[in-house]
Structures are given as structure tokens and as C-alpha cells.
């Protein structure tokens, strides 16, 4: 067994003990994938991040992101949280990093505005617009009537590092009414290679959106309090179909973990930013 520094954070937090929780394990070069997956399941969080030495030119560090299902090519809140955890370990109040993930290299900015509070932003990969699944099947999996869909924008698979099924809705009340069917959702996400079903009610006039993200892990249906890697594709789709240049996304409210994700477009790539709170620091003992 070897001791590894551990940082526990709340990412995209709209306030104390809000946002999406993340565990970051440092000095993880020698950890086996089986150990990383086992610890991700031990935390039971949506994702857990392991920081390793960068293996590509220009990379500051390598971020290995694991859900309870396995390693992910990219994820939003683990990227921001890991960057803040790295800055804290290095004693840097302000930093610019290049994170290496399986999906590529992503520039990240970190700036602390308190002892344990920071703001971070990540420039995600260029948007890839994928398939448009049958809307009837999509809304059935979401537990909604087809009339709940935004008539201006069809559901579509969009990726800025990892694919999500983005589903614009007509109103916030439809968003609150969503009751996904676990089996139907699992089948849909697996068929289209998506991480989440991301439901969003977009207010074009005010550049705001309420959103909910659903996925299936080994314990069943789960809701995500903040999904940075889906908020990016949401803005990319809204920009293409509705002409929006920025979105402030609110998520996690119904879970009691309110989150805010600030999204803009810079040089054809989405930048997603938010507040990060360091909640705990210590050590974890894992087999090398």
C-alpha cells in the first residue's frame, strides 16, 4: 500500500456544499487501472480523477477520469476540480495549465479568490455534431411527452470531448417533470455512445438555461448535479440553431446541490467556467 495525497472538492458550486463533488488522487503514476476503478467505486461519486505525469508535449499533467462504469475520455467538473487541486498542491494562486486527457489537450485557467475557493475555466474540444435519435424514443426514455421538446431544436448527440445526448425542452416545467426510464435510458445511451441524457430549457432572451443530466451507473439511474462536458455541447448546439453566444446554466437545484456553469464561445471552442470549493484534504492508501 502507498499513500497518495487526496483533495475533495465541490465544482461549479453555487454556494457552500453545493455543485458536483470530486475526489482527486495525486501522484498516481504507479496506480493500475483496476485500482483506479475500484477507488472510483469506493467514492461512489459520478467521477474520480487521478493526476499523473503528462505523456505528451505541452501537457502540464495527465488527468485520468473514472466513473463507476470505467475510464472516461473527458469530463467537465473533474477537469476544473483537478486543476484547482493541482494548483493548491503547488501553492499557485493563479495558473494556466494544459490538461492531457484521452480526448486531447485542454487549456485550463485557475485563480484563487480565497484560501479554499477558486474560479476555473476550461477550453473544451471543438464541437462535433452527431446523430439525431428518434425524438419519440428520446422523450419516452426521459419520461416526457414528445410535446415537451423545443420545436426549434431537435435532440442531437454533441461532443466537445465526450458525447452527450442534448435534449432542448420547451419549458422549465417540462424539465421538472422528467422521470427517466432506467432501462430505456441505458439502451439509448449505449446505442449512441453518450455519457448522459442532458435536458435543458433554454431562455434565448436572457442567455440562461436550466438543465438536468441523467446517466446509468452500476447502481442504477443517477442524476448529475453539474455536467460541464454537457453544458459545453448545449451551448454549441444553441449557438448553431439559435444564434446564442453564451449561456449561464443552472443545474442540480432539484437535488439540493445548486450549480452554475458559465459557458462562452472562443475561437470556435466552448469555454466552461465555474466556482470550485476545496472541502477536504488528506491521504488515501492504495495498492500500487
N, C-alpha and C positions, 0 to 999 in steps of 0.2 A: 504494500500500500504506500502511496505517496501523497503528500499534502499539496493542495493547489489552492491559491487564493480564489475566493468566491465573492462576487458582487451581486447583490439583489437589487433590482430597480423597478420603478414604475415608469412606463414610457407612454408618451402622448397624454400625460396626466393633466386633467383639467383642474386638479387640486390635490391635496394630500391623500395618499392611499387610494388613488384613482388610476385610470389608464390601464395599460396592459402590463402584467407582471413579467419579469425576465430574470433568469439566473444566468450569470456569466462566469465560466470557469476559465481562469488564466493559466498560462504556461502548460498548454495542453498538447504539445508536440508529440509526446510519447503515448498518449491515450489511444487505445484501439477503438474502432467504430462501435464494436459491441458494448464497450464500456460507456461510450458517449450516449448511445441509445438507451442503455439501462438507466443512466442517471437522468436523462430526459424524462423517462417514465417515472423515475423516483420523484422528481419535482412535480409531475402531473400538470405542468404549465403548457400553454399552447406551443411554446418553443423554448429551447435552452441553447445557449451559444457557447462555443469553445474557441478560445483565441489561440492561434498557432502562428509560427513564423511564416511570413509571406513566401510563396514559392514562385512568384512571377516578378519581373522587373517593374519597378514603380509602385509595388504594393507595400503598404505600411505593415499590415498583418493579414493573416488569413482568418476568416470567420467561418467556422463550421456550425451550421444551424440545424438542430434536430427537433422535430416534433415527436410526439409519442408514436407516430407511424414510421419515422425514419428520417434520413437527412434530406434537407430541402435545398434547392439551388439558390434560393434567395428569400428573404423575408424583411419586412419593413421595421417593425419595432425591435427585433433582435439586432438590426444593423445600427440603429441610433443608440440603443442601450449599450451595445458592446463598445461603441466609440466613446461614449461617456465613461464607461468603466475603465477603458484603456487610458484615457486622459487622467482620470483620478489616480490610477496606479502610477503613472509617470509624473504626477504632480504638475500637470499642464492645465492652466486655467483657460487657455484658448488654443485650439489646434486645428489643423487641416490634415486629414488622413485620406488614404486610398485603401479601401477595404477590398480584399480579394474574396470572392465567393465563387461557387460553381457557375454562376451566370455571367461572371466578368469582374470588372473592377469599377467600384463606385466611389466617387469623391464624397467625403463627409466632413462637415464643419461642426465644431463643438465650441461652445462658450459658456463657462460657468457664470452665473449671476448670484451665487450664494455658495455656502460651504458644500452643500449637498444637492444643489439644484443647478441644472444646466439647460440650455436650449441647443438642439442639434438639428441638422438638416442633411439630407442625402439626395444626390442627383441619381435618379434611377436610370435603367437602361431605356433606349428608345422604344416606344410603344410598338408592339406587334398586334395587329387586329386579326383575330382568328375566326373560328366558325360561329354561326348563329344557330343554336339549337332550336328545335321546335318550341315556340312560346307556350303552347298548351302543356307540354311536358314540364317546362321550366316552372310555370306557375303552380302546377299540381305538386311538384316537389317542394315548392315554397309554402304550400298550404294556402294559396291565394287564388281568387278567381282571375281569369285572363283579363278582365276589365280593369284590374289593378295596375296594369302596365302603363307606362308613359307612352302615349301614342306617337311621340316624336322620335323615340329611340328604342330599337329592338334589343332584347337581351343578346349579349355577344361575349365571346371569350376574348379577353385582352390581357396582354402581358407586358410588364415593364421590368421583367426579371424572372417572374413566375406567373403562370396563367391563373386568372380568376374569371368566374362567370359573372359578369356585371349585368345587373337587372335594374334598370331605372323604373321607378314607380310613379304613379300619378299623384299620390298624396302621402303625407306623414301618417295619416290614419291607416292607410293600407300597410305601411311599414310596421306599425304597432300590431297589426292583426296577423302577421306572418306566423305560421305554425308549421315549420318544415316537417315533411315525412322522411324519417331516417333512411329507410330502405330506398326510397325514390331518389333522395338527395345523394346517397352514396353511389348509386348506379350512375346518376347523371355526371357527378364529378369525376368518377373513374373513367367513364367513356370519353370525356372531353379533356382529360388530363388537367383538371383545375384543382386548386387548393381550397377555394371557398366559393360559396354562393353569396354574392355581395349585393344586397338590396339597398337601393338609395332613392330618396325623394329629393330631387334637385330643384332649388329655387334659383332660376336664372337671373331674376332681377337683383337679388341680393348676393349672388355668388356664394350661396351656402347649400349644404346638403346634410340631411340626417341619414344615417346608414346603419345597417346591421349585417354582420358577417357570420355565416354558419358553415361548419365543416363536420366531418365524422372522424373520430379517433377510436382507438380500441375499446373505449368505454361507452361509445355511442355518440349521439348528437351533441355538439358543443357550439356555443356562441362565443365569438371573439369580441373583447371589449374595444379593441383598436387594431385595424389591419392596414398598416402603411403600404404594403405591397399591393393592396387592392384599391386604396384611395388614389394612388397614382394612376392606375388604369381607368378608374372612374373619371378623373379629370381628363385624361387623354380622350376618352370616348365622348365626354361632354364637350370638349373643345372641338372635336371633329364634327359632331352632329348639331351642337347648339351654339357654337362660337364663343364658349366661355374660356377665359384666360387664367382663371384662378378659382379655387374652391376652398372654403373652410368647412371641414367635415366634422360633424358631431356623431359620436358612436359610444356605445356602452352604457347609455343612460338607463335603459330598462334593466340592466344588470347591476346597477348601483356602482358602476365603475366609469363615470363620465370621462370621455376622452375628446381631445380636439386635435385634428390633423390639418395643418395648413399646407395647401398644395398650389404650386405655381408651375408655369412652363418656362424653361430657359434653354434656348438653342435646341428646340425640338425634343427636349427631355424633361420629364416631370421632376420637380424638386418637392420633396415632402419633408416638413419640419414640425417640431413639437417640443414640448417641455419634458424633461426627464428628471426624476427624483431618485436619488440613491437611498434605499431603505435599510439595507444591512450589508455588513462586510465581515468576512471571516475566512475560514478554510474548510475545504471538503477533502476527505480522504478517499482516494480512488485507486484501484489496482492499475499499475502501468503495464 
